[in-house]
Amino acid sequence: MEKVDKEKEEREKKSLEEHARRSKLFKENRFMFEIERRKEIEALIKNAPPEYQENLKETQAEWDRTMKGAGNKHNRLVLAEYMLMDRFHGAFVPAVNNAAGKKAE
């Protein structure tokens, strides 16, 4: 049990350090922050199963287009919430219902 706790503490420590680094980068050099963010997203998509990659690329492009026109932090939050709920109700819930054998209403 101690080993698991120690590993968890180490992961948390690394995560907090990485968050602090990225937060500082965002404040000091947004251009570099954006380059790093895009590279990480591309790496995540490339690590996804091939059959999901195209959809993930399209979803990310939609997200980027929408957020680009948000204008301010509050609008970004509202748009992010809308897009999340739209995806949840439009894709996730129907997929779960289909897997459970429920007919669409």
QUITA-V214988 format. One record per helix or strand. SS is the DSSP state (H for helix, E for strand). FROM is the first residue (numbers start at 1). TO is the last residue. Records with the same first field share a line. If there is no record, write none. Layout:
# QUITA-V214988
SS->FROM-TO, FROM-TO
This chain:
# QUITA-V214988
H->2-28, 30-47, 50-68, 73-99
